Amino acid sequence: MPELPEVEVTRRRIEPVLVGRRIEAVETTPPSYFFVTPPTTLRRRLRGQSVSKLERLGKYLLATLSDGSGLLLHLGMTGQLFSDNVVSPRLLSATARASLSPEAQASFEIDAHTHLVLRFEDAGPAVLFRDVRKFGKVIWLPPGETHPRLARLGADALTVAGDPLFQATRRRKVAIKSLLLDQSVLAGVGNIYADEALYWAGVRPGRRSARVTRAECMRIADGLRRVLERSIETGGSSISDYVAPDGQDGGYQDERRVYARTGQPCKACGAPIRRKVIGQRSAHYCPRCQV
């Protein structure tokens, strides 16, 4: 988390708050592995720039600035990108959440986990990047330059087609679940949507990639597009920390068929959903609907 749908929802909802505005001030926490570009460089390079465009590349967001440089953001596992005028319990600590009454509004105050704050000349809402575990990343790109992280990305998962996926599986010994998580094959897929796509395709996550047929790859591609597009429509999956930039929760978690439903009945056949570890990642599947 967040995966392609959550990042795309973030892009769409933060874009009106970010694009077309000139940065007046940049606030950061001290240097850490969160900052691939040092905070001092970020403060110097971003101040006075306006954001002309915001794109999503796999799980990355790339803001193009007025001087042609770029600001590359990765939300990692627990990253939250939002404006400072929103409220959500997911922006609070677990202790603070527990003390809230059901009708209380969860106002947010900048804390030690808010690593990047962009303030603008128009005095409108600031944009905040918060990440409790610091697995997110902030990178400044000089004009005309890209980054090795982007160069390694495969095709965007929203454009996945069955034939290229089938070719990628040939002579591959890794499990099909692991192949789908390989960002050099498909950019944007993570645990949730790999499990869900394989369910809709009727393929078990532990099957060796080379043993997946062309017809099954067609179904996997269709399943991926289906679950990704539906998740974007519903605002993504708010299972743990994810919250959209406007403070809203996603709704796709209520439509999951297998992910994190271990022991619960399959919604199609009633068999208990199973969990197994594949490549050090959890995988969930229905033992009857998937073969």
C-alpha positions as protocol buffer text, in pm:
chain_id: "A"
residue {
  index: 1
  type: MET
  ca { x: 0 y: 0 z: 0 }
}
residue {
  index: 2
  type: PRO
  ca { x: -53 y: 237 z: -170 }
}
residue {
  index: 3
  type: GLU
  ca { x: -71 y: 69 z: -511 }
}
residue {
  index: 4
  type: LEU
  ca { x: -159 y: 201 z: -856 }
}
residue {
  index: 5
  type: PRO
  ca { x: -525 y: 287 z: -780 }
}
residue {
  index: 6
  type: GLU
  ca { x: -441 y: 473 z: -459 }
}
residue {
  index: 7
  type: VAL
  ca { x: -162 y: 667 z: -632 }
}
residue {
  index: 8
  type: GLU
  ca { x: -389 y: 752 z: -926 }
}
residue {
  index: 9
  type: VAL
  ca { x: -666 y: 870 z: -693 }
}
residue {
  index: 10
  type: THR
  ca { x: -406 y: 1076 z: -508 }
}
residue {
  index: 11
  type: ARG
  ca { x: -290 y: 1229 z: -837 }
}
residue {
  index: 12
  type: ARG
  ca { x: -640 y: 1323 z: -948 }
}
residue {
  index: 13
  type: ARG
  ca { x: -740 y: 1474 z: -616 }
}
residue {
  index: 14
  type: ILE
  ca { x: -417 y: 1657 z: -530 }
}
residue {
  index: 15
  type: GLU
  ca { x: -375 y: 1797 z: -882 }
}
residue {
  index: 16
  type: PRO
  ca { x: -619 y: 2090 z: -836 }
}
residue {
  index: 17
  type: VAL
  ca { x: -439 y: 2183 z: -512 }
}
residue {
  index: 18
  type: LEU
  ca { x: -91 y: 2164 z: -665 }
}
residue {
  index: 19
  type: VAL
  ca { x: -86 y: 2247 z: -1037 }
}
residue {
  index: 20
  type: GLY
  ca { x: -66 y: 2613 z: -1135 }
}
residue {
  index: 21
  type: ARG
  ca { x: 50 y: 2735 z: -794 }
}
residue {
  index: 22
  type: ARG
  ca { x: 389 y: 2890 z: -712 }
}
residue {
  index: 23
  type: ILE
  ca { x: 584 y: 2751 z: -418 }
}
residue {
  index: 24
  type: GLU
  ca { x: 675 y: 3016 z: -163 }
}
residue {
  index: 25
  type: ALA
  ca { x: 830 y: 2803 z: 111 }
}
residue {
  index: 26
  type: VAL
  ca { x: 947 y: 2446 z: 163 }
}
residue {
  index: 27
  type: GLU
  ca { x: 958 y: 2290 z: 509 }
}
residue {
  index: 28
  type: THR
  ca { x: 1125 y: 1956 z: 581 }
}
residue {
  index: 29
  type: THR
  ca { x: 1225 y: 1730 z: 866 }
}
residue {
  index: 30
  type: PRO
  ca { x: 1599 y: 1657 z: 915 }
}
residue {
  index: 31
  type: PRO
  ca { x: 1788 y: 1449 z: 656 }
}
residue {
  index: 32
  type: SER
  ca { x: 1692 y: 1080 z: 648 }
}
residue {
  index: 33
  type: TYR
  ca { x: 1652 y: 793 z: 402 }
}
residue {
  index: 34
  type: PHE
  ca { x: 1312 y: 945 z: 315 }
}
residue {
  index: 35
  type: PHE
  ca { x: 1499 y: 1218 z: 125 }
}
residue {
  index: 36
  type: VAL
  ca { x: 1692 y: 1083 z: -174 }
}
residue {
  index: 37
  type: THR
  ca { x: 1757 y: 1450 z: -252 }
}
residue {
  index: 38
  type: PRO
  ca { x: 1888 y: 1632 z: 59 }
}
residue {
  index: 39
  type: PRO
  ca { x: 1637 y: 1866 z: 226 }
}
residue {
  index: 40
  type: THR
  ca { x: 1866 y: 2165 z: 178 }
}
residue {
  index: 41
  type: THR
  ca { x: 1870 y: 2104 z: -197 }
}
residue {
  index: 42
  type: LEU
  ca { x: 1491 y: 2063 z: -204 }
}
residue {
  index: 43
  type: ARG
  ca { x: 1438 y: 2392 z: -24 }
}
residue {
  index: 44
  type: ARG
  ca { x: 1672 y: 2573 z: -261 }
}
residue {
  index: 45
  type: ARG
  ca { x: 1546 y: 2415 z: -585 }
}
residue {
  index: 46
  type: LEU
  ca { x: 1170 y: 2419 z: -520 }
}
residue {
  index: 47
  type: ARG
  ca { x: 1126 y: 2769 z: -379 }
}
residue {
  index: 48
  type: GLY
  ca { x: 984 y: 3006 z: -643 }
}
residue {
  index: 49
  type: GLN
  ca { x: 884 y: 2726 z: -882 }
}
residue {
  index: 50
  type: SER
  ca { x: 528 y: 2661 z: -996 }
}
residue {
  index: 51
  type: VAL
  ca { x: 390 y: 2318 z: -1074 }
}
residue {
  index: 52
  type: SER
  ca { x: 288 y: 2285 z: -1439 }
}
residue {
  index: 53
  type: LYS
  ca { x: 191 y: 1916 z: -1457 }
}
residue {
  index: 54
  type: LEU
  ca { x: 138 y: 1613 z: -1235 }
}
residue {
  index: 55
  type: GLU
  ca { x: 175 y: 1261 z: -1376 }
}
residue {
  index: 56
  type: ARG
  ca { x: 162 y: 909 z: -1239 }
}
residue {
  index: 57
  type: LEU
  ca { x: 432 y: 662 z: -1344 }
}
residue {
  index: 58
  type: GLY
  ca { x: 352 y: 325 z: -1189 }
}
residue {
  index: 59
  type: LYS
  ca { x: 342 y: 395 z: -817 }
}
residue {
  index: 60
  type: TYR
  ca { x: 533 y: 724 z: -856 }
}
residue {
  index: 61
  type: LEU
  ca { x: 403 y: 1080 z: -889 }
}
residue {
  index: 62
  type: LEU
  ca { x: 607 y: 1320 z: -1101 }
}
residue {
  index: 63
  type: ALA
  ca { x: 545 y: 1694 z: -1071 }
}
residue {
  index: 64
  type: THR
  ca { x: 693 y: 1898 z: -1356 }
}
residue {
  index: 65
  type: LEU
  ca { x: 810 y: 2241 z: -1240 }
}
residue {
  index: 66
  type: SER
  ca { x: 822 y: 2571 z: -1427 }
}
residue {
  index: 67
  type: ASP
  ca { x: 1200 y: 2554 z: -1488 }
}
residue {
  index: 68
  type: GLY
  ca { x: 1171 y: 2206 z: -1642 }
}
residue {
  index: 69
  type: SER
  ca { x: 1292 y: 2021 z: -1336 }
}
residue {
  index: 70
  type: GLY
  ca { x: 1084 y: 1755 z: -1164 }
}
residue {
  index: 71
  type: LEU
  ca { x: 977 y: 1647 z: -819 }
}
residue {
  index: 72
  type: LEU
  ca { x: 943 y: 1270 z: -793 }
}
residue {
  index: 73
  type: LEU
  ca { x: 736 y: 1132 z: -505 }
}
residue {
  index: 74
  type: HIS
  ca { x: 685 y: 774 z: -393 }
}
residue {
  index: 75
  type: LEU
  ca { x: 433 y: 706 z: -116 }
}
residue {
  index: 76
  type: GLY
  ca { x: 601 y: 386 z: -1 }
}
residue {
  index: 77
  type: MET
  ca { x: 394 y: 178 z: 241 }
}
residue {
  index: 78
  type: THR
  ca { x: 239 y: 442 z: 465 }
}
residue {
  index: 79
  type: GLY
  ca { x: 284 y: 770 z: 276 }
}
residue {
  index: 80
  type: GLN
  ca { x: 0 y: 1024 z: 280 }
}
residue {
  index: 81
  type: LEU
  ca { x: -17 y: 1325 z: 46 }
}
residue {
  index: 82
  type: PHE
  ca { x: -288 y: 1576 z: 129 }
}
residue {
  index: 83
  type: SER
  ca { x: -376 y: 1942 z: 177 }
}
residue {
  index: 84
  type: ASP
  ca { x: -365 y: 2091 z: 523 }
}
residue {
  index: 85
  type: ASN
  ca { x: -734 y: 2177 z: 535 }
}
residue {
  index: 86
  type: VAL
  ca { x: -863 y: 1818 z: 540 }
}
residue {
  index: 87
  type: VAL
  ca { x: -971 y: 1604 z: 833 }
}
residue {
  index: 88
  type: SER
  ca { x: -948 y: 1227 z: 869 }
}
residue {
  index: 89
  type: PRO
  ca { x: -891 y: 983 z: 1158 }
}
residue {
  index: 90
  type: ARG
  ca { x: -627 y: 812 z: 940 }
}
residue {
  index: 91
  type: LEU
  ca { x: -406 y: 1120 z: 980 }
}
residue {
  index: 92
  type: LEU
  ca { x: -391 y: 1065 z: 1354 }
}
residue {
  index: 93
  type: SER
  ca { x: -192 y: 822 z: 1565 }
}
residue {
  index: 94
  type: ALA
  ca { x: -361 y: 501 z: 1679 }
}
residue {
  index: 95
  type: THR
  ca { x: -384 y: 645 z: 2031 }
}
residue {
  index: 96
  type: ALA
  ca { x: -550 y: 963 z: 1909 }
}
residue {
  index: 97
  type: ARG
  ca { x: -790 y: 764 z: 1691 }
}
residue {
  index: 98
  type: ALA
  ca { x: -896 y: 547 z: 1984 }
}
residue {
  index: 99
  type: SER
  ca { x: -984 y: 852 z: 2195 }
}
residue {
  index: 100
  type: LEU
  ca { x: -1214 y: 1001 z: 1930 }
}
residue {
  index: 101
  type: SER
  ca { x: -1586 y: 977 z: 1970 }
}
residue {
  index: 102
  type: PRO
  ca { x: -1772 y: 854 z: 1656 }
}
residue {
  index: 103
  type: GLU
  ca { x: -1898 y: 1203 z: 1571 }
}
residue {
  index: 104
  type: ALA
  ca { x: -1573 y: 1388 z: 1638 }
}
residue {
  index: 105
  type: GLN
  ca { x: -1381 y: 1561 z: 1360 }
}
residue {
  index: 106
  type: ALA
  ca { x: -1018 y: 1455 z: 1332 }
}
residue {
  index: 107
  type: SER
  ca { x: -828 y: 1779 z: 1278 }
}
residue {
  index: 108
  type: PHE
  ca { x: -464 y: 1733 z: 1179 }
}
residue {
  index: 109
  type: GLU
  ca { x: -165 y: 1921 z: 1312 }
}
residue {
  index: 110
  type: ILE
  ca { x: 178 y: 1894 z: 1150 }
}
residue {
  index: 111
  type: ASP
  ca { x: 381 y: 1638 z: 1341 }
}
residue {
  index: 112
  type: ALA
  ca { x: 725 y: 1473 z: 1334 }
}
residue {
  index: 113
  type: HIS
  ca { x: 607 y: 1239 z: 1056 }
}
residue {
  index: 114
  type: THR
  ca { x: 520 y: 1527 z: 822 }
}
residue {
  index: 115
  type: HIS
  ca { x: 846 y: 1529 z: 627 }
}
residue {
  index: 116
  type: LEU
  ca { x: 763 y: 1773 z: 346 }
}
residue {
  index: 117
  type: VAL
  ca { x: 539 y: 2081 z: 347 }
}
residue {
  index: 118
  type: LEU
  ca { x: 490 y: 2298 z: 38 }
}
residue {
  index: 119
  type: ARG
  ca { x: 345 y: 2643 z: 102 }
}
residue {
  index: 120
  type: PHE
  ca { x: 230 y: 2867 z: -182 }
}
residue {
  index: 121
  type: GLU
  ca { x: 232 y: 3238 z: -268 }
}
residue {
  index: 122
  type: ASP
  ca { x: -148 y: 3254 z: -293 }
}
residue {
  index: 123
  type: ALA
  ca { x: -177 y: 3168 z: 79 }
}
residue {
  index: 124
  type: GLY
  ca { x: -412 y: 2882 z: -7 }
}
residue {
  index: 125
  type: PRO
  ca { x: -389 y: 2533 z: 141 }
}
residue {
  index: 126
  type: ALA
  ca { x: -42 y: 2384 z: 180 }
}
residue {
  index: 127
  type: VAL
  ca { x: 43 y: 2037 z: 47 }
}
residue {
  index: 128
  type: LEU
  ca { x: 181 y: 1792 z: 303 }
}
residue {
  index: 129
  type: PHE
  ca { x: 367 y: 1463 z: 259 }
}
residue {
  index: 130
  type: ARG
  ca { x: 347 y: 1253 z: 574 }
}
residue {
  index: 131
  type: ASP
  ca { x: 499 y: 908 z: 622 }
}
residue {
  index: 132
  type: VAL
  ca { x: 520 y: 736 z: 959 }
}
residue {
  index: 133
  type: ARG
  ca { x: 758 y: 460 z: 845 }
}
residue {
  index: 134
  type: LYS
  ca { x: 969 y: 675 z: 605 }
}
residue {
  index: 135
  type: PHE
  ca { x: 956 y: 420 z: 321 }
}
residue {
  index: 136
  type: GLY
  ca { x: 835 y: 698 z: 92 }
}
residue {
  index: 137
  type: LYS
  ca { x: 1084 y: 890 z: -120 }
}
residue {
  index: 138
  type: VAL
  ca { x: 1133 y: 1248 z: -241 }
}
residue {
  index: 139
  type: ILE
  ca { x: 1366 y: 1311 z: -535 }
}
residue {
  index: 140
  type: TRP
  ca { x: 1442 y: 1633 z: -727 }
}
residue {
  index: 141
  type: LEU
  ca { x: 1525 y: 1578 z: -1096 }
}
residue {
  index: 142
  type: PRO
  ca { x: 1729 y: 1835 z: -1293 }
}
residue {
  index: 143
  type: PRO
  ca { x: 1571 y: 1959 z: -1618 }
}
residue {
  index: 144
  type: GLY
  ca { x: 1580 y: 1694 z: -1891 }
}
residue {
  index: 145
  type: GLU
  ca { x: 1691 y: 1416 z: -1656 }
}
residue {
  index: 146
  type: THR
  ca { x: 1510 y: 1104 z: -1539 }
}
residue {
  index: 147
  type: HIS
  ca { x: 1595 y: 860 z: -1260 }
}
residue {
  index: 148
  type: PRO
  ca { x: 1702 y: 492 z: -1260 }
}
residue {
  index: 149
  type: ARG
  ca { x: 1390 y: 410 z: -1059 }
}
residue {
  index: 150
  type: LEU
  ca { x: 1176 y: 525 z: -1351 }
}
residue {
  index: 151
  type: ALA
  ca { x: 1395 y: 364 z: -1615 }
}
residue {
  index: 152
  type: ARG
  ca { x: 1337 y: 23 z: -1455 }
}
residue {
  index: 153
  type: LEU
  ca { x: 958 y: 43 z: -1475 }
}
residue {
  index: 154
  type: GLY
  ca { x: 770 y: -188 z: -1710 }
}
residue {
  index: 155
  type: ALA
  ca { x: 443 y: -112 z: -1887 }
}
residue {
  index: 156
  type: ASP
  ca { x: 178 y: 62 z: -1680 }
}
residue {
  index: 157
  type: ALA
  ca { x: -55 y: -200 z: -1535 }
}
residue {
  index: 158
  type: LEU
  ca { x: -364 y: -14 z: -1660 }
}
residue {
  index: 159
  type: THR
  ca { x: -248 y: -90 z: -2015 }
}
residue {
  index: 160
  type: VAL
  ca { x: -171 y: -458 z: -1955 }
}
residue {
  index: 161
  type: ALA
  ca { x: -255 y: -692 z: -2243 }
}
residue {
  index: 162
  type: GLY
  ca { x: -263 y: -1070 z: -2246 }
}
residue {
  index: 163
  type: ASP
  ca { x: -4 y: -1139 z: -2519 }
}
residue {
  index: 164
  type: PRO
  ca { x: 282 y: -931 z: -2369 }
}
residue {
  index: 165
  type: LEU
  ca { x: 205 y: -1080 z: -2028 }
}
residue {
  index: 166
  type: PHE
  ca { x: 218 y: -1431 z: -2176 }
}
residue {
  index: 167
  type: GLN
  ca { x: 556 y: -1357 z: -2333 }
}
residue {
  index: 168
  type: ALA
  ca { x: 685 y: -1230 z: -1998 }
}
residue {
  index: 169
  type: THR
  ca { x: 591 y: -1560 z: -1833 }
}
residue {
  index: 170
  type: ARG
  ca { x: 786 y: -1782 z: -2073 }
}
residue {
  index: 171
  type: ARG
  ca { x: 1076 y: -1970 z: -1918 }
}
residue {
  index: 172
  type: ARG
  ca { x: 1012 y: -1800 z: -1585 }
}
residue {
  index: 173
  type: LYS
  ca { x: 1028 y: -2023 z: -1276 }
}
residue {
  index: 174
  type: VAL
  ca { x: 891 y: -1764 z: -1033 }
}
residue {
  index: 175
  type: ALA
  ca { x: 531 y: -1786 z: -914 }
}
residue {
  index: 176
  type: ILE
  ca { x: 282 y: -1589 z: -1121 }
}
residue {
  index: 177
  type: LYS
  ca { x: 204 y: -1375 z: -814 }
}
residue {
  index: 178
  type: SER
  ca { x: 572 y: -1277 z: -789 }
}
residue {
  index: 179
  type: LEU
  ca { x: 584 y: -1198 z: -1160 }
}
residue {
  index: 180
  type: LEU
  ca { x: 287 y: -962 z: -1129 }
}
residue {
  index: 181
  type: LEU
  ca { x: 463 y: -782 z: -844 }
}
residue {
  index: 182
  type: ASP
  ca { x: 778 y: -730 z: -1052 }
}
residue {
  index: 183
  type: GLN
  ca { x: 769 y: -359 z: -1134 }
}
residue {
  index: 184
  type: SER
  ca { x: 996 y: -413 z: -1435 }
}
residue {
  index: 185
  type: VAL
  ca { x: 719 y: -628 z: -1585 }
}
residue {
  index: 186
  type: LEU
  ca { x: 410 y: -434 z: -1478 }
}
residue {
  index: 187
  type: ALA
  ca { x: 437 y: -97 z: -1305 }
}
residue {
  index: 188
  type: GLY
  ca { x: 189 y: -30 z: -1029 }
}
residue {
  index: 189
  type: VAL
  ca { x: 71 y: -374 z: -915 }
}
residue {
  index: 190
  type: GLY
  ca { x: 101 y: -469 z: -548 }
}
residue {
  index: 191
  type: ASN
  ca { x: -27 y: -738 z: -315 }
}
residue {
  index: 192
  type: ILE
  ca { x: -393 y: -641 z: -310 }
}
residue {
  index: 193
  type: TYR
  ca { x: -459 y: -620 z: -681 }
}
residue {
  index: 194
  type: ALA
  ca { x: -237 y: -913 z: -779 }
}
residue {
  index: 195
  type: ASP
  ca { x: -440 y: -1138 z: -548 }
}
residue {
  index: 196
  type: GLU
  ca { x: -770 y: -998 z: -671 }
}
residue {
  index: 197
  type: ALA
  ca { x: -677 y: -1024 z: -1041 }
}
residue {
  index: 198
  type: LEU
  ca { x: -564 y: -1385 z: -1002 }
}
residue {
  index: 199
  type: TYR
  ca { x: -892 y: -1467 z: -832 }
}
residue {
  index: 200
  type: TRP
  ca { x: -1094 y: -1330 z: -1124 }
}
residue {
  index: 201
  type: ALA
  ca { x: -868 y: -1519 z: -1365 }
}
residue {
  index: 202
  type: GLY
  ca { x: -911 y: -1847 z: -1175 }
}
residue {
  index: 203
  type: VAL
  ca { x: -533 y: -1893 z: -1135 }
}
residue {
  index: 204
  type: ARG
  ca { x: -362 y: -1979 z: -807 }
}
residue {
  index: 205
  type: PRO
  ca { x: -90 y: -1732 z: -704 }
}
residue {
  index: 206
  type: GLY
  ca { x: 172 y: -2002 z: -649 }
}
residue {
  index: 207
  type: ARG
  ca { x: 155 y: -2146 z: -1001 }
}
residue {
  index: 208
  type: ARG
  ca { x: 489 y: -2130 z: -1183 }
}
residue {
  index: 209
  type: SER
  ca { x: 473 y: -1851 z: -1442 }
}
residue {
  index: 210
  type: ALA
  ca { x: 589 y: -2075 z: -1726 }
}
residue {
  index: 211
  type: ARG
  ca { x: 290 y: -2303 z: -1660 }
}
residue {
  index: 212
  type: VAL
  ca { x: 34 y: -2027 z: -1706 }
}
residue {
  index: 213
  type: THR
  ca { x: -133 y: -2061 z: -2045 }
}
residue {
  index: 214
  type: ARG
  ca { x: -196 y: -1790 z: -2301 }
}
residue {
  index: 215
  type: ALA
  ca { x: -570 y: -1804 z: -2228 }
}
residue {
  index: 216
  type: GLU
  ca { x: -503 y: -1764 z: -1857 }
}
residue {
  index: 217
  type: CYS
  ca { x: -275 y: -1467 z: -1923 }
}
residue {
  index: 218
  type: MET
  ca { x: -561 y: -1309 z: -2115 }
}
residue {
  index: 219
  type: ARG
  ca { x: -787 y: -1358 z: -1813 }
}
residue {
  index: 220
  type: ILE
  ca { x: -522 y: -1224 z: -1575 }
}
residue {
  index: 221
  type: ALA
  ca { x: -479 y: -911 z: -1789 }
}
residue {
  index: 222
  type: ASP
  ca { x: -855 y: -861 z: -1801 }
}
residue {
  index: 223
  type: GLY
  ca { x: -876 y: -918 z: -1426 }
}
residue {
  index: 224
  type: LEU
  ca { x: -602 y: -667 z: -1355 }
}
residue {
  index: 225
  type: ARG
  ca { x: -764 y: -394 z: -1561 }
}
residue {
  index: 226
  type: ARG
  ca { x: -1099 y: -477 z: -1400 }
}
residue {
  index: 227
  type: VAL
  ca { x: -983 y: -449 z: -1039 }
}
residue {
  index: 228
  type: LEU
  ca { x: -756 y: -149 z: -1097 }
}
residue {
  index: 229
  type: GLU
  ca { x: -1022 y: 51 z: -1278 }
}
residue {
  index: 230
  type: ARG
  ca { x: -1289 y: -41 z: -1024 }
}
residue {
  index: 231
  type: SER
  ca { x: -1063 y: 54 z: -735 }
}
residue {
  index: 232
  type: ILE
  ca { x: -994 y: 393 z: -893 }
}
residue {
  index: 233
  type: GLU
  ca { x: -1370 y: 443 z: -932 }
}
residue {
  index: 234
  type: THR
  ca { x: -1427 y: 368 z: -563 }
}
residue {
  index: 235
  type: GLY
  ca { x: -1136 y: 581 z: -439 }
}
residue {
  index: 236
  type: GLY
  ca { x: -883 y: 305 z: -371 }
}
residue {
  index: 237
  type: SER
  ca { x: -849 y: 71 z: -73 }
}
residue {
  index: 238
  type: SER
  ca { x: -837 y: 221 z: 278 }
}
residue {
  index: 239
  type: ILE
  ca { x: -731 y: -86 z: 473 }
}
residue {
  index: 240
  type: SER
  ca { x: -472 y: 74 z: 700 }
}
residue {
  index: 241
  type: ASP
  ca { x: -312 y: 416 z: 647 }
}
residue {
  index: 242
  type: TYR
  ca { x: -430 y: 519 z: 302 }
}
residue {
  index: 243
  type: VAL
  ca { x: -640 y: 834 z: 284 }
}
residue {
  index: 244
  type: ALA
  ca { x: -712 y: 1041 z: -27 }
}
residue {
  index: 245
  type: PRO
  ca { x: -583 y: 1401 z: -41 }
}
residue {
  index: 246
  type: ASP
  ca { x: -931 y: 1533 z: 38 }
}
residue {
  index: 247
  type: GLY
  ca { x: -951 y: 1326 z: 357 }
}
residue {
  index: 248
  type: GLN
  ca { x: -1188 y: 1066 z: 214 }
}
residue {
  index: 249
  type: ASP
  ca { x: -1150 y: 691 z: 260 }
}
residue {
  index: 250
  type: GLY
  ca { x: -1150 y: 459 z: -38 }
}
residue {
  index: 251
  type: GLY
  ca { x: -1423 y: 201 z: -86 }
}
residue {
  index: 252
  type: TYR
  ca { x: -1264 y: -88 z: -274 }
}
residue {
  index: 253
  type: GLN
  ca { x: -1172 y: -272 z: 47 }
}
residue {
  index: 254
  type: ASP
  ca { x: -1540 y: -361 z: 77 }
}
residue {
  index: 255
  type: GLU
  ca { x: -1532 y: -541 z: -260 }
}
residue {
  index: 256
  type: ARG
  ca { x: -1228 y: -765 z: -205 }
}
residue {
  index: 257
  type: ARG
  ca { x: -1280 y: -1131 z: -292 }
}
residue {
  index: 258
  type: VAL
  ca { x: -964 y: -1284 z: -141 }
}
residue {
  index: 259
  type: TYR
  ca { x: -706 y: -1032 z: -18 }
}
residue {
  index: 260
  type: ALA
  ca { x: -674 y: -1041 z: 364 }
}
residue {
  index: 261
  type: ARG
  ca { x: -986 y: -1260 z: 392 }
}
residue {
  index: 262
  type: THR
  ca { x: -809 y: -1570 z: 529 }
}
residue {
  index: 263
  type: GLY
  ca { x: -1060 y: -1821 z: 666 }
}
residue {
  index: 264
  type: GLN
  ca { x: -1362 y: -1628 z: 543 }
}
residue {
  index: 265
  type: PRO
  ca { x: -1593 y: -1796 z: 290 }
}
residue {
  index: 266
  type: CYS
  ca { x: -1540 y: -1734 z: -80 }
}
residue {
  index: 267
  type: LYS
  ca { x: -1822 y: -1514 z: -204 }
}
residue {
  index: 268
  type: ALA
  ca { x: -1870 y: -1741 z: -504 }
}
residue {
  index: 269
  type: CYS
  ca { x: -1838 y: -2099 z: -371 }
}
residue {
  index: 270
  type: GLY
  ca { x: -1819 y: -2070 z: 7 }
}
residue {
  index: 271
  type: ALA
  ca { x: -1481 y: -2239 z: 48 }
}
residue {
  index: 272
  type: PRO
  ca { x: -1257 y: -2080 z: 315 }
}
residue {
  index: 273
  type: ILE
  ca { x: -1003 y: -1840 z: 167 }
}
residue {
  index: 274
  type: ARG
  ca { x: -646 y: -1961 z: 216 }
}
residue {
  index: 275
  type: ARG
  ca { x: -323 y: -1774 z: 271 }
}
residue {
  index: 276
  type: LYS
  ca { x: 31 y: -1880 z: 182 }
}
residue {
  index: 277
  type: VAL
  ca { x: 366 y: -1706 z: 167 }
}
residue {
  index: 278
  type: ILE
  ca { x: 515 y: -1667 z: -181 }
}
residue {
  index: 279
  type: GLY
  ca { x: 846 y: -1491 z: -220 }
}
residue {
  index: 280
  type: GLN
  ca { x: 818 y: -1351 z: 135 }
}
residue {
  index: 281
  type: ARG
  ca { x: 481 y: -1194 z: 51 }
}
residue {
  index: 282
  type: SER
  ca { x: 136 y: -1306 z: 160 }
}
residue {
  index: 283
  type: ALA
  ca { x: -92 y: -1445 z: -109 }
}
residue {
  index: 284
  type: HIS
  ca { x: -463 y: -1515 z: -73 }
}
residue {
  index: 285
  type: TYR
  ca { x: -674 y: -1742 z: -291 }
}
residue {
  index: 286
  type: CYS
  ca { x: -982 y: -1964 z: -312 }
}
residue {
  index: 287
  type: PRO
  ca { x: -887 y: -2335 z: -330 }
}
residue {
  index: 288
  type: ARG
  ca { x: -1193 y: -2415 z: -541 }
}
residue {
  index: 289
  type: CYS
  ca { x: -1226 y: -2117 z: -776 }
}
residue {
  index: 290
  type: GLN
  ca { x: -853 y: -2101 z: -854 }
}
residue {
  index: 291
  type: VAL
  ca { x: -647 y: -2386 z: -994 }
}
